[in-house]
């Protein structure tokens, strides 16, 4: 599963994560549309994908 980043900024409490494949084929983690936690997710390095309606970041950036 996913490990907490050394900075402690993620995982964000109350959000479910899943592993998905980015369009470039690299693995990443994603969440559902959690707009109320936008600032926490942005601060933890996640990006919003409007087409797929999810927050994401590459797995290597999360470890």
PQR file of N, CA, C, O and H, with PARSE charges and radii, in Angstrom:
ATOM      1  N   UNK A   1       0.848  -1.184   0.000 -0.4000 1.5000
ATOM      2  CA  UNK A   1       0.000   0.000   0.000 -0.0000 2.0000
ATOM      3  C   UNK A   1       0.885   1.235   0.000  0.5500 1.7000
ATOM      4  O   UNK A   1       2.084   1.126  -0.255 -0.5500 1.4000
ATOM      5  N   UNK A   2       0.337   2.387   0.274 -0.4000 1.5000
ATOM      6  CA  UNK A   2       1.067   3.639   0.205 -0.0000 2.0000
ATOM      7  C   UNK A   2       1.610   4.020   1.571  0.5500 1.7000
ATOM      8  O   UNK A   2       0.975   3.773   2.596 -0.5500 1.4000
ATOM      9  H   UNK A   2      -0.637   2.475   0.480  0.4000 1.0000
ATOM     10  N   UNK A   3       2.774   4.615   1.575 -0.4000 1.5000
ATOM     11  CA  UNK A   3       3.427   5.007   2.813 -0.0000 2.0000
ATOM     12  C   UNK A   3       3.346   6.519   2.985  0.5500 1.7000
ATOM     13  O   UNK A   3       3.279   7.266   2.009 -0.5500 1.4000
ATOM     14  H   UNK A   3       3.290   4.815   0.743  0.4000 1.0000
ATOM     15  N   UNK A   4       3.354   6.952   4.227 -0.4000 1.5000
ATOM     16  CA  UNK A   4       3.301   8.388   4.492 -0.0000 2.0000
ATOM     17  C   UNK A   4       4.590   9.052   4.045  0.5500 1.7000
ATOM     18  O   UNK A   4       5.678   8.516   4.255 -0.5500 1.4000
ATOM     19  H   UNK A   4       3.409   6.345   5.020  0.4000 1.0000
ATOM     20  N   UNK A   5       4.470  10.206   3.435 -0.4000 1.5000
ATOM     21  CA  UNK A   5       5.602  10.996   2.994 -0.0000 2.0000
ATOM     22  C   UNK A   5       6.382  11.467   4.214  0.5500 1.7000
ATOM     23  O   UNK A   5       5.790  11.695   5.270 -0.5500 1.4000
ATOM     24  H   UNK A   5       3.586  10.642   3.265  0.4000 1.0000
ATOM     25  N   UNK A   6       7.659  11.611   4.095 -0.4000 1.5000
ATOM     26  CA  UNK A   6       8.501  12.025   5.216 -0.0000 2.0000
ATOM     27  C   UNK A   6       8.058  13.353   5.827  0.5500 1.7000
ATOM     28  O   UNK A   6       8.246  13.580   7.022 -0.5500 1.4000
ATOM     29  H   UNK A   6       8.140  11.426   3.238  0.4000 1.0000
ATOM     30  N   UNK A   7       7.477  14.224   5.018 -0.4000 1.5000
ATOM     31  CA  UNK A   7       7.035  15.528   5.526 -0.0000 2.0000
ATOM     32  C   UNK A   7       5.774  15.408   6.364  0.5500 1.7000
ATOM     33  O   UNK A   7       5.413  16.346   7.075 -0.5500 1.4000
ATOM     34  H   UNK A   7       7.325  14.039   4.047  0.4000 1.0000
ATOM     35  N   UNK A   8       5.089  14.251   6.290 -0.4000 1.5000
ATOM     36  CA  UNK A   8       3.864  14.068   7.049 -0.0000 2.0000
ATOM     37  C   UNK A   8       2.647  14.739   6.444  0.5500 1.7000
ATOM     38  O   UNK A   8       1.596  14.799   7.081 -0.5500 1.4000
ATOM     39  H   UNK A   8       5.382  13.489   5.712  0.4000 1.0000
ATOM     40  N   UNK A   9       2.770  15.251   5.211 -0.4000 1.5000
ATOM     41  CA  UNK A   9       1.662  15.969   4.599 -0.0000 2.0000
ATOM     42  C   UNK A   9       0.607  15.056   3.998  0.5500 1.7000
ATOM     43  O   UNK A   9      -0.465  15.524   3.613 -0.5500 1.4000
ATOM     44  H   UNK A   9       3.624  15.202   4.693  0.4000 1.0000
ATOM     45  N   UNK A  10       0.881  13.792   3.912 -0.4000 1.5000
ATOM     46  CA  UNK A  10      -0.101  12.862   3.380 -0.0000 2.0000
ATOM     47  C   UNK A  10       0.162  11.513   4.007  0.5500 1.7000
ATOM     48  O   UNK A  10       1.301  11.304   4.425 -0.5500 1.4000
ATOM     49  H   UNK A  10       1.751  13.412   4.225  0.4000 1.0000
ATOM     50  N   UNK A  11      -0.716  10.616   4.114 -0.4000 1.5000
ATOM     51  CA  UNK A  11      -2.071  10.733   3.562 -0.0000 2.0000
ATOM     52  C   UNK A  11      -2.928  11.719   4.344  0.5500 1.7000
ATOM     53  O   UNK A  11      -2.767  11.896   5.551 -0.5500 1.4000
ATOM     54  H   UNK A  11      -1.641  10.785   3.774  0.4000 1.0000
ATOM     55  N   UNK A  12      -3.830  12.346   3.628 -0.4000 1.5000
ATOM     56  CA  UNK A  12      -4.775  13.278   4.234 -0.0000 2.0000
ATOM     57  C   UNK A  12      -5.882  12.459   4.881  0.5500 1.7000
ATOM     58  O   UNK A  12      -6.490  11.609   4.232 -0.5500 1.4000
ATOM     59  H   UNK A  12      -3.960  12.202   2.647  0.4000 1.0000
ATOM     60  N   UNK A  13      -6.141  12.710   6.146 -0.4000 1.5000
ATOM     61  CA  UNK A  13      -7.145  11.948   6.886 -0.0000 2.0000
ATOM     62  C   UNK A  13      -8.523  12.101   6.249  0.5500 1.7000
ATOM     63  O   UNK A  13      -8.909  13.194   5.835 -0.5500 1.4000
ATOM     64  H   UNK A  13      -5.647  13.400   6.674  0.4000 1.0000
ATOM     65  N   UNK A  14      -9.255  10.998   6.176 -0.4000 1.5000
ATOM     66  CA  UNK A  14     -10.613  11.018   5.658 -0.0000 2.0000
ATOM     67  C   UNK A  14     -10.723  10.869   4.153  0.5500 1.7000
ATOM     68  O   UNK A  14     -11.812  11.004   3.596 -0.5500 1.4000
ATOM     69  H   UNK A  14      -8.942  10.110   6.513  0.4000 1.0000
ATOM     70  N   UNK A  15      -9.603  10.589   3.483 -0.4000 1.5000
ATOM     71  CA  UNK A  15      -9.622  10.433   2.033 -0.0000 2.0000
ATOM     72  C   UNK A  15      -9.156   9.025   1.674  0.5500 1.7000
ATOM     73  O   UNK A  15      -8.146   8.547   2.191 -0.5500 1.4000
ATOM     74  H   UNK A  15      -8.718  10.479   3.936  0.4000 1.0000
ATOM     75  N   UNK A  16      -9.896   8.369   0.789 -0.4000 1.5000
ATOM     76  CA  UNK A  16      -9.526   7.038   0.315 -0.0000 2.0000
ATOM     77  C   UNK A  16      -8.640   7.183  -0.922  0.5500 1.7000
ATOM     78  O   UNK A  16      -8.914   8.004  -1.797 -0.5500 1.4000
ATOM     79  H   UNK A  16     -10.717   8.758   0.370  0.4000 1.0000
ATOM     80  N   UNK A  17      -7.590   6.390  -0.985 -0.4000 1.5000
ATOM     81  CA  UNK A  17      -6.651   6.438  -2.099 -0.0000 2.0000
ATOM     82  C   UNK A  17      -6.729   5.149  -2.897  0.5500 1.7000
ATOM     83  O   UNK A  17      -7.086   4.097  -2.366 -0.5500 1.4000
ATOM     84  H   UNK A  17      -7.368   5.724  -0.274  0.4000 1.0000
ATOM     85  N   UNK A  18      -6.392   5.240  -4.179 -0.4000 1.5000
ATOM     86  CA  UNK A  18      -6.331   4.058  -5.020 -0.0000 2.0000
ATOM     87  C   UNK A  18      -5.177   4.234  -5.997  0.5500 1.7000
ATOM     88  O   UNK A  18      -4.811   5.360  -6.335 -0.5500 1.4000
ATOM     89  H   UNK A  18      -6.103   6.095  -4.610  0.4000 1.0000
ATOM     90  N   UNK A  19      -4.605   3.124  -6.450 -0.4000 1.5000
ATOM     91  CA  UNK A  19      -3.542   3.198  -7.446 -0.0000 2.0000
ATOM     92  C   UNK A  19      -4.178   3.160  -8.822  0.5500 1.7000
ATOM     93  O   UNK A  19      -5.027   2.315  -9.103 -0.5500 1.4000
ATOM     94  H   UNK A  19      -4.902   2.209  -6.176  0.4000 1.0000
ATOM     95  N   UNK A  20      -3.759   4.086  -9.682 -0.4000 1.5000
ATOM     96  CA  UNK A  20      -4.232   4.155 -11.062 -0.0000 2.0000
ATOM     97  C   UNK A  20      -3.015   4.320 -11.968  0.5500 1.7000
ATOM     98  O   UNK A  20      -1.901   4.530 -11.488 -0.5500 1.4000
ATOM     99  H   UNK A  20      -3.069   4.772  -9.454  0.4000 1.0000
ATOM    100  N   UNK A  21      -3.229   4.225 -13.261 -0.4000 1.5000
ATOM    101  CA  UNK A  21      -2.156   4.428 -14.228 -0.0000 2.0000
ATOM    102  C   UNK A  21      -2.358   5.768 -14.910  0.5500 1.7000
ATOM    103  O   UNK A  21      -3.439   6.060 -15.421 -0.5500 1.4000
ATOM    104  H   UNK A  21      -4.133   4.054 -13.651  0.4000 1.0000
ATOM    105  N   UNK A  22      -1.306   6.581 -14.914 -0.4000 1.5000
ATOM    106  CA  UNK A  22      -1.360   7.877 -15.580 -0.0000 2.0000
ATOM    107  C   UNK A  22      -1.395   7.677 -17.086  0.5500 1.7000
ATOM    108  O   UNK A  22      -1.127   6.581 -17.579 -0.5500 1.4000
ATOM    109  H   UNK A  22      -0.428   6.344 -14.498  0.4000 1.0000
ATOM    110  N   UNK A  23      -1.722   8.728 -17.810 -0.4000 1.5000
ATOM    111  CA  UNK A  23      -1.790   8.627 -19.264 -0.0000 2.0000
ATOM    112  C   UNK A  23      -0.434   8.295 -19.875  0.5500 1.7000
ATOM    113  O   UNK A  23      -0.364   7.739 -20.971 -0.5500 1.4000
ATOM    114  H   UNK A  23      -1.940   9.618 -17.410  0.4000 1.0000
ATOM    115  N   UNK A  24       0.648   8.637 -19.166 -0.4000 1.5000
ATOM    116  CA  UNK A  24       1.980   8.312 -19.677 -0.0000 2.0000
ATOM    117  C   UNK A  24       2.436   6.915 -19.255  0.5500 1.7000
ATOM    118  O   UNK A  24       3.570   6.522 -19.529 -0.5500 1.4000
ATOM    119  H   UNK A  24       0.592   9.089 -18.276  0.4000 1.0000
ATOM    120  N   UNK A  25       1.545   6.158 -18.585 -0.4000 1.5000
ATOM    121  CA  UNK A  25       1.837   4.790 -18.206 -0.0000 2.0000
ATOM    122  C   UNK A  25       2.454   4.610 -16.830  0.5500 1.7000
ATOM    123  O   UNK A  25       2.591   3.481 -16.357 -0.5500 1.4000
ATOM    124  H   UNK A  25       0.624   6.477 -18.363  0.4000 1.0000
ATOM    125  N   UNK A  26       2.832   5.712 -16.175 -0.4000 1.5000
ATOM    126  CA  UNK A  26       3.432   5.598 -14.850 -0.0000 2.0000
ATOM    127  C   UNK A  26       2.352   5.418 -13.791  0.5500 1.7000
ATOM    128  O   UNK A  26       1.249   5.947 -13.932 -0.5500 1.4000
ATOM    129  H   UNK A  26       2.721   6.629 -16.559  0.4000 1.0000
ATOM    130  N   UNK A  27       2.663   4.673 -12.729 -0.4000 1.5000
ATOM    131  CA  UNK A  27       1.679   4.495 -11.663 -0.0000 2.0000
ATOM    132  C   UNK A  27       1.541   5.762 -10.828  0.5500 1.7000
ATOM    133  O   UNK A  27       2.516   6.478 -10.597 -0.5500 1.4000
ATOM    134  H   UNK A  27       3.558   4.244 -12.615  0.4000 1.0000
ATOM    135  N   UNK A  28       0.343   6.023 -10.387 -0.4000 1.5000
ATOM    136  CA  UNK A  28       0.100   7.164  -9.514 -0.0000 2.0000
ATOM    137  C   UNK A  28      -1.011   6.806  -8.534  0.5500 1.7000
ATOM    138  O   UNK A  28      -1.696   5.796  -8.693 -0.5500 1.4000
ATOM    139  H   UNK A  28      -0.449   5.441 -10.574  0.4000 1.0000
ATOM    140  N   UNK A  29      -1.173   7.636  -7.538 -0.4000 1.5000
ATOM    141  CA  UNK A  29      -2.267   7.453  -6.598 -0.0000 2.0000
ATOM    142  C   UNK A  29      -3.292   8.535  -6.850  0.5500 1.7000
ATOM    143  O   UNK A  29      -2.960   9.634  -7.292 -0.5500 1.4000
ATOM    144  H   UNK A  29      -0.616   8.457  -7.409  0.4000 1.0000
ATOM    145  N   UNK A  30      -4.539   8.215  -6.564 -0.4000 1.5000
ATOM    146  CA  UNK A  30      -5.609   9.142  -6.857 -0.0000 2.0000
ATOM    147  C   UNK A  30      -6.681   9.066  -5.787  0.5500 1.7000
ATOM    148  O   UNK A  30      -6.778   8.097  -5.034 -0.5500 1.4000
ATOM    149  H   UNK A  30      -4.809   7.322  -6.204  0.4000 1.0000
ATOM    150  N   UNK A  31      -7.479  10.118  -5.746 -0.4000 1.5000
ATOM    151  CA  UNK A  31      -8.621  10.184  -4.853 -0.0000 2.0000
ATOM    152  C   UNK A  31      -9.821  10.610  -5.664  0.5500 1.7000
ATOM    153  O   UNK A  31      -9.684  11.043  -6.808 -0.5500 1.4000
ATOM    154  H   UNK A  31      -7.401  10.905  -6.358  0.4000 1.0000
ATOM    155  N   UNK A  32     -10.983  10.490  -5.083 -0.4000 1.5000
ATOM    156  CA  UNK A  32     -12.186  11.002  -5.739 -0.0000 2.0000
ATOM    157  C   UNK A  32     -12.213  12.521  -5.631  0.5500 1.7000
ATOM    158  O   UNK A  32     -11.292  13.133  -5.091 -0.5500 1.4000
ATOM    159  H   UNK A  32     -11.094  10.138  -4.154  0.4000 1.0000
ATOM    160  N   UNK A  33     -13.262  13.111  -6.143 -0.4000 1.5000
ATOM    161  CA  UNK A  33     -13.448  14.557  -6.064 -0.0000 2.0000
ATOM    162  C   UNK A  33     -13.697  14.948  -4.606  0.5500 1.7000
ATOM    163  O   UNK A  33     -14.784  14.726  -4.074 -0.5500 1.4000
ATOM    164  H   UNK A  33     -14.011  12.614  -6.582  0.4000 1.0000
ATOM    165  N   UNK A  34     -12.710  15.514  -3.986 -0.4000 1.5000
ATOM    166  CA  UNK A  34     -12.802  15.897  -2.578 -0.0000 2.0000
ATOM    167  C   UNK A  34     -12.513  17.383  -2.431  0.5500 1.7000
ATOM    168  O   UNK A  34     -11.601  17.777  -1.705 -0.5500 1.4000
ATOM    169  H   UNK A  34     -11.826  15.694  -4.419  0.4000 1.0000
ATOM    170  N   UNK A  35     -13.288  18.197  -3.117 -0.4000 1.5000
ATOM    171  CA  UNK A  35     -13.078  19.639  -3.113 -0.0000 2.0000
ATOM    172  C   UNK A  35     -12.959  20.247  -1.710  0.5500 1.7000
ATOM    173  O   UNK A  35     -12.178  21.183  -1.536 -0.5500 1.4000
ATOM    174  H   UNK A  35     -14.030  17.876  -3.706  0.4000 1.0000
ATOM    175  N   UNK A  36     -13.698  19.759  -0.700 -0.4000 1.5000
ATOM    176  CA  UNK A  36     -13.542  20.356   0.633 -0.0000 2.0000
ATOM    177  C   UNK A  36     -12.116  20.237   1.183  0.5500 1.7000
ATOM    178  O   UNK A  36     -11.733  21.006   2.064 -0.5500 1.4000
ATOM    179  H   UNK A  36     -14.332  18.999  -0.842  0.4000 1.0000
ATOM    180  N   UNK A  37     -11.335  19.293   0.679 -0.4000 1.5000
ATOM    181  CA  UNK A  37      -9.960  19.094   1.162 -0.0000 2.0000
ATOM    182  C   UNK A  37      -8.941  19.568   0.137  0.5500 1.7000
ATOM    183  O   UNK A  37      -7.784  19.149   0.171 -0.5500 1.4000
ATOM    184  H   UNK A  37     -11.646  18.668  -0.038  0.4000 1.0000
ATOM    185  N   UNK A  38      -9.361  20.436  -0.771 -0.4000 1.5000
ATOM    186  CA  UNK A  38      -8.514  20.916  -1.857 -0.0000 2.0000
ATOM    187  C   UNK A  38      -7.184  21.474  -1.364  0.5500 1.7000
ATOM    188  O   UNK A  38      -6.134  21.125  -1.903 -0.5500 1.4000
ATOM    189  H   UNK A  38     -10.301  20.776  -0.799  0.4000 1.0000
ATOM    190  N   UNK A  39      -7.212  22.324  -0.361 -0.4000 1.5000
ATOM    191  CA  UNK A  39      -5.978  22.947   0.126 -0.0000 2.0000
ATOM    192  C   UNK A  39      -5.024  21.913   0.712  0.5500 1.7000
ATOM    193  O   UNK A  39      -3.814  21.997   0.499 -0.5500 1.4000
ATOM    194  H   UNK A  39      -8.066  22.607   0.077  0.4000 1.0000
ATOM    195  N   UNK A  40      -5.557  20.936   1.451 -0.4000 1.5000
ATOM    196  CA  UNK A  40      -4.708  19.886   2.021 -0.0000 2.0000
ATOM    197  C   UNK A  40      -4.079  19.037   0.922  0.5500 1.7000
ATOM    198  O   UNK A  40      -2.892  18.718   0.986 -0.5500 1.4000
ATOM    199  H   UNK A  40      -6.540  20.867   1.623  0.4000 1.0000
ATOM    200  N   UNK A  41      -4.866  18.672  -0.081 -0.4000 1.5000
ATOM    201  CA  UNK A  41      -4.357  17.859  -1.176 -0.0000 2.0000
ATOM    202  C   UNK A  41      -3.313  18.629  -1.993  0.5500 1.7000
ATOM    203  O   UNK A  41      -2.274  18.074  -2.351 -0.5500 1.4000
ATOM    204  H   UNK A  41      -5.831  18.931  -0.133  0.4000 1.0000
ATOM    205  N   UNK A  42      -3.583  19.883  -2.282 -0.4000 1.5000
ATOM    206  CA  UNK A  42      -2.626  20.704  -3.020 -0.0000 2.0000
ATOM    207  C   UNK A  42      -1.328  20.822  -2.228  0.5500 1.7000
ATOM    208  O   UNK A  42      -0.239  20.704  -2.791 -0.5500 1.4000
ATOM    209  H   UNK A  42      -4.427  20.334  -1.991  0.4000 1.0000
ATOM    210  N   UNK A  43      -1.445  21.053  -0.931 -0.4000 1.5000
ATOM    211  CA  UNK A  43      -0.268  21.154  -0.081 -0.0000 2.0000
ATOM    212  C   UNK A  43       0.532  19.867  -0.012  0.5500 1.7000
ATOM    213  O   UNK A  43       1.740  19.893   0.224 -0.5500 1.4000
ATOM    214  H   UNK A  43      -2.329  21.148  -0.474  0.4000 1.0000
ATOM    215  N   UNK A  44      -0.140  18.739  -0.218 -0.4000 1.5000
ATOM    216  CA  UNK A  44       0.524  17.436  -0.199 -0.0000 2.0000
ATOM    217  C   UNK A  44       1.055  17.056  -1.583  0.5500 1.7000
ATOM    218  O   UNK A  44       1.571  15.953  -1.763 -0.5500 1.4000
ATOM    219  H   UNK A  44      -1.122  18.718  -0.409  0.4000 1.0000
ATOM    220  N   UNK A  45       0.934  17.966  -2.569 -0.4000 1.5000
ATOM    221  CA  UNK A  45       1.491  17.718  -3.891 -0.0000 2.0000
ATOM    222  C   UNK A  45       0.561  17.078  -4.892  0.5500 1.7000
ATOM    223  O   UNK A  45       0.997  16.712  -5.984 -0.5500 1.4000
ATOM    224  H   UNK A  45       0.515  18.862  -2.423  0.4000 1.0000
ATOM    225  N   UNK A  46      -0.721  16.929  -4.553 -0.4000 1.5000
ATOM    226  CA  UNK A  46      -1.675  16.356  -5.495 -0.0000 2.0000
ATOM    227  C   UNK A  46      -2.100  17.410  -6.510  0.5500 1.7000
ATOM    228  O   UNK A  46      -2.057  18.608  -6.231 -0.5500 1.4000
ATOM    229  H   UNK A  46      -1.075  17.226  -3.667  0.4000 1.0000
ATOM    230  N   UNK A  47      -2.508  16.955  -7.682 -0.4000 1.5000
ATOM    231  CA  UNK A  47      -3.005  17.826  -8.753 -0.0000 2.0000
ATOM    232  C   UNK A  47      -4.409  17.386  -9.131  0.5500 1.7000
ATOM    233  O   UNK A  47      -4.740  16.205  -9.027 -0.5500 1.4000
ATOM    234  H   UNK A  47      -2.543  15.982  -7.909  0.4000 1.0000
ATOM    235  N   UNK A  48      -5.227  18.319  -9.565 -0.4000 1.5000
ATOM    236  CA  UNK A  48      -6.599  18.033  -9.983 -0.0000 2.0000
ATOM    237  C   UNK A  48      -6.623  17.741 -11.467  0.5500 1.7000
ATOM    238  O   UNK A  48      -6.058  18.498 -12.255 -0.5500 1.4000
ATOM    239  H   UNK A  48      -4.958  19.278  -9.649  0.4000 1.0000
ATOM    240  N   UNK A  49      -7.278  16.641 -11.867 -0.4000 1.5000
ATOM    241  CA  UNK A  49      -7.489  16.300 -13.266 -0.0000 2.0000
ATOM    242  C   UNK A  49      -8.973  16.480 -13.543  0.5500 1.7000
ATOM    243  O   UNK A  49      -9.791  15.649 -13.150 -0.5500 1.4000
ATOM    244  H   UNK A  49      -7.738  16.026 -11.226  0.4000 1.0000
ATOM    245  N   UNK A  50      -9.314  17.564 -14.218 -0.4000 1.5000
ATOM    246  CA  UNK A  50     -10.722  17.888 -14.469 -0.0000 2.0000
ATOM    247  C   UNK A  50     -11.391  16.871 -15.392  0.5500 1.7000
ATOM    248  O   UNK A  50     -12.581  16.599 -15.236 -0.5500 1.4000
ATOM    249  H   UNK A  50      -8.649  18.239 -14.538  0.4000 1.0000
ATOM    250  N   UNK A  51     -10.661  16.308 -16.342 -0.4000 1.5000
ATOM    251  CA  UNK A  51     -11.248  15.333 -17.258 -0.0000 2.0000
ATOM    252  C   UNK A  51     -11.628  14.054 -16.534  0.5500 1.7000
ATOM    253  O   UNK A  51     -12.705  13.505 -16.767 -0.5500 1.4000
ATOM    254  H   UNK A  51      -9.693  16.529 -16.468  0.4000 1.0000
ATOM    255  N   UNK A  52     -10.745  13.569 -15.648 -0.4000 1.5000
ATOM    256  CA  UNK A  52     -10.996  12.316 -14.940 -0.0000 2.0000
ATOM    257  C   UNK A  52     -11.688  12.532 -13.601  0.5500 1.7000
ATOM    258  O   UNK A  52     -12.091  11.575 -12.939 -0.5500 1.4000
ATOM    259  H   UNK A  52      -9.870  14.015 -15.459  0.4000 1.0000
ATOM    260  N   UNK A  53     -11.825  13.809 -13.202 -0.4000 1.5000
ATOM    261  CA  UNK A  53     -12.504  14.177 -11.949 -0.0000 2.0000
ATOM    262  C   UNK A  53     -11.868  13.488 -10.736  0.5500 1.7000
ATOM    263  O   UNK A  53     -12.552  12.861  -9.928 -0.5500 1.4000
ATOM    264  H   UNK A  53     -11.498  14.586 -13.740  0.4000 1.0000
ATOM    265  N   UNK A  54     -10.528  13.624 -10.630 -0.4000 1.5000
ATOM    266  CA  UNK A  54      -9.834  13.062  -9.484 -0.0000 2.0000
ATOM    267  C   UNK A  54      -8.573  13.859  -9.178  0.5500 1.7000
ATOM    268  O   UNK A  54      -8.039  14.571 -10.029 -0.5500 1.4000
ATOM    269  H   UNK A  54      -9.972  14.134 -11.287  0.4000 1.0000
ATOM    270  N   UNK A  55      -8.117  13.719  -7.944 -0.4000 1.5000
ATOM    271  CA  UNK A  55      -6.838  14.276  -7.512 -0.0000 2.0000
ATOM    272  C   UNK A  55      -5.808  13.171  -7.696  0.5500 1.7000
ATOM    273  O   UNK A  55      -6.119  12.001  -7.471 -0.5500 1.4000
ATOM    274  H   UNK A  55      -8.550  13.141  -7.253  0.4000 1.0000
ATOM    275  N   UNK A  56      -4.579  13.518  -8.102 -0.4000 1.5000
ATOM    276  CA  UNK A  56      -3.581  12.500  -8.359 -0.0000 2.0000
ATOM    277  C   UNK A  56      -2.186  13.022  -8.062  0.5500 1.7000
ATOM    278  O   UNK A  56      -1.953  14.230  -8.004 -0.5500 1.4000
ATOM    279  H   UNK A  56      -4.326  14.468  -8.285  0.4000 1.0000
ATOM    280  N   UNK A  57      -1.262  12.082  -7.873 -0.4000 1.5000
ATOM    281  CA  UNK A  57       0.174  12.380  -7.841 -0.0000 2.0000
ATOM    282  C   UNK A  57       0.900  11.079  -8.148  0.5500 1.7000
ATOM    283  O   UNK A  57       0.412   9.992  -7.836 -0.5500 1.4000
ATOM    284  H   UNK A  57      -1.452  11.102  -7.920  0.4000 1.0000
ATOM    285  N   UNK A  58       2.076  11.204  -8.766 -0.4000 1.5000
ATOM    286  CA  UNK A  58       2.859  10.018  -9.082 -0.0000 2.0000
ATOM    287  C   UNK A  58       3.287   9.320  -7.803  0.5500 1.7000
ATOM    288  O   UNK A  58       3.592   9.973  -6.805 -0.5500 1.4000
ATOM    289  H   UNK A  58       2.472  12.087  -9.019  0.4000 1.0000
ATOM    290  N   UNK A  59       3.308   8.001  -7.832 -0.4000 1.5000
ATOM    291  CA  UNK A  59       3.658   7.220  -6.647 -0.0000 2.0000
ATOM    292  C   UNK A  59       5.067   7.558  -6.181  0.5500 1.7000
ATOM    293  O   UNK A  59       5.290   7.681  -4.977 -0.5500 1.4000
ATOM    294  H   UNK A  59       3.059   7.471  -8.643  0.4000 1.0000
ATOM    295  N   UNK A  60       6.022   7.713  -7.088 -0.4000 1.5000
ATOM    296  CA  UNK A  60       7.382   8.012  -6.640 -0.0000 2.0000
ATOM    297  C   UNK A  60       7.436   9.326  -5.862  0.5500 1.7000
ATOM    298  O   UNK A  60       8.306   9.496  -5.008 -0.5500 1.4000
ATOM    299  H   UNK A  60       5.840   7.613  -8.066  0.4000 1.0000
ATOM    300  N   UNK A  61       6.535  10.243  -6.138 -0.4000 1.5000
ATOM    301  CA  UNK A  61       6.485  11.514  -5.411 -0.0000 2.0000
ATOM    302  C   UNK A  61       5.830  11.342  -4.042  0.5500 1.7000
ATOM    303  O   UNK A  61       5.958  12.205  -3.174 -0.5500 1.4000
ATOM    304  H   UNK A  61       5.828  10.104  -6.832  0.4000 1.0000
ATOM    305  N   UNK A  62       5.135  10.235  -3.856 -0.4000 1.5000
ATOM    306  CA  UNK A  62       4.424  10.007  -2.594 -0.0000 2.0000
ATOM    307  C   UNK A  62       5.243   9.215  -1.604  0.5500 1.7000
ATOM    308  O   UNK A  62       4.901   9.174  -0.422 -0.5500 1.4000
ATOM    309  H   UNK A  62       5.031   9.534  -4.561  0.4000 1.0000
ATOM    310  N   UNK A  63       6.308   8.588  -2.046 -0.4000 1.5000
ATOM    311  CA  UNK A  63       7.083   7.732  -1.143 -0.0000 2.0000
ATOM    312  C   UNK A  63       8.204   8.491  -0.483  0.5500 1.7000
ATOM    313  O   UNK A  63       8.955   7.919   0.308 -0.5500 1.4000
ATOM    314  H   UNK A  63       6.586   8.621  -3.006  0.4000 1.0000
TER
END
